[in-house]
Amino acid sequence: MNKTFLFLSLILSVHAHAQKDSSCSDMAAYTCSSIGASDGTTVGNVKDSKAAFNDKLKTETFPAVQKAFIKKVAAMPIDESARSAILAKLNGMKFSTECEQLSASLDESLWPNSFFTHSDNTFYLCKAKPAMSEFVAAKMIADELSASINPCGIDSIIRRPKEKSIAQAEEAYPFKGMISCLRSGKSVSAKHNHGSSFKEAGFCANDQVTRAFSDWLTTEVVTDYISEKYSKLSASQWRQGIANAYREECSFGRPDDGFTDDPDFSSRLNGIVTANPTLRKKMNCYDSSSYLYCDAGNPDAMAKALGAPKAAPAASGIMSAPANSKGGVE
């Protein structure tokens, strides 16, 4: 009896180790082969009315994720004038679930969906359902907040003069070293399509570094937020939560799609999301990521890892705060 018990325990242990190893080495494959299941987190409960659930999103979930996002950005070593402009934008951001006026133009297959409008500085969350995973809700919110300050979105806060080159614009981006790191072959090799004019579109089209940065910052914020609110989640719940948050994107940015504005899904999940050392620890990953972790909080360490000179201080005169920060829908 004891031998049988020990044998079964060994089999289960090996199985658990294999599952851990699989999710840590290829989170993209794990995500796309997994099914939706509870991850130990919820926003509200299934019996909530629509009004009660929306109120919870507005008064609890969104402000908490927004606070975690602002805390992360405020701690970054960026130019003070850029920090002030960015934080003013983030602190003034509003939340809404009133998406009905856009229902004719939104594909219902995309719901629950979210988007951010620069024109009224509002985050919209559409058709979210009571008892949704908090990993999903936090990821949707953080992703749109990230879009407001990624290399494309930052133009609505700190203007990039159109005559400047891509090299000058990369140097002027407030989060020093991040674009170079994300473009590196040690990270996700985020590409720019040189067949298009940078002066016309900037980072807003034909450049994968915009999505790469948003994925990086989203992961930072979601990991911080979930860690603080759900301190006792198991490693398997963390893996399930990340899978729940990204499963709907499994068909996005496949290598056979040709050039897209997003790095392929495997690179995003494995090279950005699970390259985060704090998240890897939460998922009980026993080894380091094979991808370089880009750390905007330590640009000198990034430069050293890339074999590049230390990050230069913020350049002046290349980007400046616009008189009017209005823009279109992202």
C-alpha positions as CSV (number, residue, x, y, z in Angstrom):
1,M,0.0,0.0,0.0
2,N,2.8,2.4,0.9
3,K,4.7,1.6,-2.2
4,T,1.6,2.2,-4.3
5,F,1.0,5.5,-2.6
6,L,4.6,6.6,-3.1
7,F,4.5,5.6,-6.8
8,L,1.3,7.5,-7.4
9,S,2.8,10.6,-5.6
10,L,5.9,10.4,-7.8
11,I,3.8,10.3,-10.9
12,L,1.7,13.3,-9.8
13,S,4.9,15.2,-8.9
14,V,6.4,14.5,-12.3
15,H,3.2,15.5,-14.0
16,A,3.0,18.8,-12.0
17,H,6.7,19.5,-12.8
18,A,6.1,18.9,-16.5
19,Q,3.1,21.2,-16.5
20,K,5.1,23.9,-14.7
21,D,8.0,23.5,-17.1
22,S,5.7,23.6,-20.1
23,S,3.9,26.8,-19.1
24,C,7.1,28.6,-18.1
25,S,9.0,27.7,-21.3
26,D,6.2,28.3,-23.7
27,M,3.3,30.3,-22.1
28,A,1.9,31.0,-25.6
29,A,1.4,27.3,-26.3
30,Y,0.0,26.7,-22.8
31,T,-2.4,29.6,-23.2
32,C,-3.8,28.6,-26.6
33,S,-4.2,24.9,-25.6
34,S,-5.8,25.7,-22.2
35,I,-9.5,26.1,-21.5
36,G,-11.2,28.9,-19.6
37,A,-11.3,28.0,-15.9
38,S,-11.4,29.7,-12.6
39,D,-8.1,31.4,-11.6
40,G,-9.2,32.4,-8.0
41,T,-10.2,36.0,-8.9
42,T,-13.5,37.6,-9.8
43,V,-15.0,41.1,-10.3
44,G,-18.3,40.9,-8.6
45,N,-20.4,37.7,-8.8
46,V,-22.7,36.1,-11.3
47,K,-25.8,37.3,-9.4
48,D,-24.8,41.0,-9.7
49,S,-27.2,43.2,-11.7
50,K,-25.7,45.0,-14.7
51,A,-25.9,48.3,-12.8
52,A,-24.3,46.9,-9.7
53,F,-21.5,45.2,-11.7
54,N,-20.8,48.4,-13.7
55,D,-20.7,50.4,-10.5
56,K,-18.1,48.0,-9.1
57,L,-16.0,48.3,-12.2
58,K,-16.2,52.1,-12.0
59,T,-15.7,52.7,-8.3
60,E,-13.4,49.7,-7.4
61,T,-11.7,47.9,-10.2
62,F,-10.8,50.7,-12.5
63,P,-9.5,53.1,-9.8
64,A,-7.4,50.4,-8.2
65,V,-5.8,49.3,-11.5
66,Q,-5.4,53.0,-12.4
67,K,-3.7,53.6,-9.1
68,A,-1.3,50.7,-9.6
69,F,-0.5,52.0,-13.1
70,I,0.2,55.5,-11.9
71,K,2.4,54.2,-9.1
72,K,4.4,52.2,-11.6
73,V,4.9,55.1,-14.0
74,A,5.7,57.6,-11.2
75,A,8.6,55.4,-10.1
76,M,10.2,55.3,-13.5
77,P,13.4,57.3,-14.0
78,I,12.1,59.7,-16.7
79,D,12.4,63.4,-17.3
80,E,10.4,65.4,-14.8
81,S,8.5,67.5,-17.3
82,A,7.5,64.3,-19.2
83,R,6.5,62.6,-15.9
84,S,4.3,65.6,-14.9
85,A,2.5,65.6,-18.3
86,I,2.0,61.8,-18.3
87,L,0.7,61.7,-14.7
88,A,-1.7,64.6,-15.4
89,K,-3.1,62.7,-18.3
90,L,-3.5,59.4,-16.2
91,N,-4.8,61.1,-13.1
92,G,-7.5,62.8,-15.1
93,M,-8.7,59.7,-17.0
94,K,-12.3,58.8,-16.7
95,F,-14.1,55.4,-16.9
96,S,-17.3,54.5,-18.8
97,T,-19.3,51.5,-19.7
98,E,-21.6,53.5,-22.0
99,C,-20.7,51.9,-25.3
100,E,-24.1,51.6,-26.8
101,Q,-23.6,54.6,-29.1
102,L,-20.7,52.6,-30.7
103,S,-22.5,49.3,-31.0
104,A,-23.1,49.7,-34.8
105,S,-19.4,50.1,-35.5
106,L,-18.0,47.5,-33.0
107,D,-17.8,43.8,-33.9
108,E,-19.8,42.0,-31.2
109,S,-17.4,39.1,-31.5
110,L,-14.8,41.3,-29.9
111,W,-16.8,41.9,-26.7
112,P,-16.0,42.2,-23.9
113,N,-13.9,44.9,-25.5
114,S,-12.2,48.1,-24.3
115,F,-10.8,51.2,-25.8
116,F,-9.4,54.6,-24.9
117,T,-10.3,58.0,-26.4
118,H,-7.8,60.8,-26.2
119,S,-10.4,63.4,-27.1
120,D,-12.3,63.0,-23.8
121,N,-9.6,61.1,-21.9
122,T,-11.9,58.3,-21.2
123,F,-11.5,54.5,-20.8
124,Y,-14.4,52.5,-22.1
125,L,-15.1,48.9,-21.1
126,C,-17.9,47.2,-23.1
127,K,-20.0,44.2,-22.5
128,A,-18.0,42.9,-19.5
129,K,-19.8,40.2,-17.5
130,P,-20.2,39.8,-13.8
131,A,-17.8,37.4,-12.1
132,M,-15.2,37.9,-14.9
133,S,-11.6,37.1,-14.0
134,E,-9.8,40.0,-12.4
135,F,-6.8,39.0,-14.5
136,V,-8.9,39.7,-17.6
137,A,-10.3,43.0,-16.3
138,A,-6.9,44.3,-15.0
139,K,-5.2,43.3,-18.3
140,M,-7.9,45.1,-20.4
141,I,-7.6,48.3,-18.3
142,A,-3.8,48.3,-18.1
143,D,-3.5,47.6,-21.8
144,E,-5.5,50.7,-22.7
145,L,-3.7,52.9,-20.2
146,S,-0.5,51.6,-21.7
147,A,-1.7,52.6,-25.1
148,S,-2.0,56.2,-24.0
149,I,1.7,56.5,-23.3
150,N,3.3,53.9,-25.6
151,P,5.5,55.2,-28.5
152,C,2.4,56.0,-30.5
153,G,0.0,57.3,-27.8
154,I,2.7,59.5,-26.2
155,D,2.3,61.9,-29.1
156,S,-1.1,63.1,-27.7
157,I,0.8,64.1,-24.5
158,I,4.3,65.0,-25.7
159,R,4.5,65.9,-29.3
160,R,7.1,64.5,-31.7
161,P,7.8,67.1,-34.4
162,K,7.0,65.4,-37.7
163,E,10.3,66.3,-39.3
164,K,12.4,64.3,-36.8
165,S,13.8,60.9,-37.8
166,I,13.0,57.5,-36.2
167,A,16.3,57.5,-34.5
168,Q,15.7,60.9,-32.9
169,A,12.2,60.0,-31.9
170,E,13.5,56.8,-30.3
171,E,16.1,58.8,-28.4
172,A,13.5,61.3,-27.2
173,Y,11.0,58.7,-25.9
174,P,10.8,59.3,-22.1
175,F,11.2,55.6,-21.1
176,K,14.9,55.5,-21.8
177,G,16.4,52.4,-23.4
178,M,13.0,50.6,-23.8
179,I,12.7,50.9,-27.5
180,S,16.3,49.7,-28.1
181,C,15.7,46.8,-25.7
182,L,12.5,45.7,-27.3
183,R,14.0,45.9,-30.8
184,S,16.9,43.8,-29.7
185,G,17.3,40.2,-30.7
186,K,17.8,39.4,-27.0
187,S,14.2,40.5,-26.5
188,V,11.4,40.3,-29.0
189,S,13.1,41.9,-32.0
190,A,10.2,44.4,-32.4
191,K,10.5,45.6,-36.1
192,H,9.8,48.8,-38.0
193,N,8.5,48.4,-41.5
194,H,11.1,50.5,-43.4
195,G,8.9,50.4,-46.5
196,S,6.6,53.1,-44.9
197,S,7.3,56.7,-44.1
198,F,8.1,57.3,-40.4
199,K,7.5,61.0,-40.8
200,E,3.9,60.5,-41.7
201,A,2.8,57.7,-39.3
202,G,5.5,57.8,-36.6
203,F,5.2,54.8,-34.3
204,C,1.5,54.5,-34.9
205,A,1.6,52.2,-37.9
206,N,4.1,49.7,-39.3
207,D,6.0,49.4,-36.1
208,Q,5.8,46.6,-33.6
209,V,7.5,48.4,-30.8
210,T,4.3,50.2,-29.8
211,R,2.5,46.9,-29.1
212,A,5.6,45.5,-27.4
213,F,5.9,48.4,-25.0
214,S,2.2,48.1,-24.2
215,D,2.5,44.4,-23.4
216,W,5.5,45.1,-21.2
217,L,3.9,47.8,-19.1
218,T,0.6,45.9,-18.9
219,T,2.4,42.9,-17.5
220,E,4.2,45.1,-14.9
221,V,0.9,46.6,-13.7
222,V,-1.2,43.4,-13.8
223,T,1.5,41.5,-11.8
224,D,1.7,44.3,-9.2
225,Y,-2.1,44.7,-8.9
226,I,-3.0,41.0,-8.7
227,S,-0.1,40.4,-6.2
228,E,-1.3,43.0,-3.9
229,K,-5.0,42.1,-4.0
230,Y,-4.7,38.3,-4.1
231,S,-1.6,37.5,-2.1
232,K,-2.4,33.8,-1.6
233,L,-2.9,32.7,-5.2
234,S,-1.2,29.4,-6.1
235,A,1.3,29.1,-9.0
236,S,-1.3,27.2,-11.0
237,Q,-3.9,30.0,-10.5
238,W,-1.3,32.5,-11.7
239,R,-0.7,30.4,-14.9
240,Q,-4.5,30.1,-15.4
241,G,-5.0,33.8,-14.9
242,I,-2.5,34.8,-17.5
243,A,-3.9,32.2,-19.9
244,N,-7.4,33.6,-19.3
245,A,-6.2,37.2,-19.9
246,Y,-4.6,36.4,-23.3
247,R,-6.5,33.4,-24.7
248,E,-8.7,35.5,-27.0
249,E,-5.6,36.8,-28.8
250,C,-4.2,33.4,-29.7
251,S,-4.9,34.0,-33.4
252,F,-3.4,37.5,-33.5
253,G,-0.1,38.3,-35.2
254,R,0.8,34.9,-36.5
255,P,4.2,34.6,-38.3
256,D,2.4,33.7,-41.6
257,D,0.5,36.9,-41.6
258,G,3.4,38.8,-43.1
259,F,4.3,42.1,-41.4
260,T,1.8,43.2,-38.8
261,D,1.9,45.9,-36.2
262,D,2.1,43.3,-33.5
263,P,5.0,40.9,-32.8
264,D,3.7,37.3,-33.2
265,F,1.7,36.0,-30.3
266,S,4.4,33.6,-29.2
267,S,7.0,36.3,-29.0
268,R,4.6,38.5,-27.0
269,L,3.7,35.9,-24.4
270,N,7.1,34.3,-24.1
271,G,9.4,37.2,-24.8
272,I,7.6,40.0,-22.9
273,V,4.9,38.7,-20.6
274,T,6.7,35.8,-19.0
275,A,10.1,37.4,-19.3
276,N,8.9,39.4,-16.2
277,P,10.9,38.0,-13.3
278,T,8.2,38.8,-10.7
279,L,5.6,37.0,-12.7
280,R,7.8,34.0,-13.3
281,K,8.3,33.7,-9.6
282,K,4.5,33.8,-9.0
283,M,4.1,31.1,-11.6
284,N,6.8,29.0,-9.9
285,C,9.1,29.1,-12.8
286,Y,12.4,27.7,-11.6
287,D,14.6,29.0,-14.4
288,S,15.2,32.4,-16.1
289,S,13.5,33.4,-19.3
290,S,15.4,32.8,-22.5
291,Y,14.5,36.3,-23.4
292,L,16.0,39.5,-22.0
293,Y,13.8,41.3,-19.5
294,C,13.6,44.9,-20.5
295,D,13.4,47.0,-17.3
296,A,12.5,50.6,-17.8
297,G,13.2,51.1,-14.1
298,N,16.9,50.4,-14.7
299,P,18.0,51.8,-18.1
300,D,21.7,51.5,-17.3
301,A,21.3,47.7,-16.6
302,M,19.4,47.4,-19.9
303,A,22.2,49.1,-21.7
304,K,24.8,46.9,-20.1
305,A,22.8,43.7,-21.0
306,L,22.7,45.0,-24.6
307,G,26.3,46.0,-24.7
308,A,25.3,49.6,-25.4
309,P,26.4,52.9,-23.7
310,K,24.6,54.0,-20.6
311,A,21.2,55.6,-21.3
312,A,21.6,59.4,-22.0
313,P,19.6,61.9,-20.0
314,A,16.3,63.1,-21.6
315,A,16.9,65.1,-24.7
316,S,15.4,68.6,-24.9
317,G,13.8,70.2,-27.8
318,I,12.8,67.0,-29.6
319,M,9.5,66.4,-27.9
320,S,7.4,68.9,-26.2
321,A,4.0,69.1,-24.5
322,P,1.3,70.0,-27.0
323,A,-1.0,73.0,-26.4
324,N,-4.0,70.7,-27.1
325,S,-3.7,67.0,-26.2
326,K,-6.8,65.9,-28.1
327,G,-6.6,63.0,-30.5
328,G,-8.7,60.3,-32.1
329,V,-9.8,56.8,-30.9
330,E,-7.0,54.3,-30.6
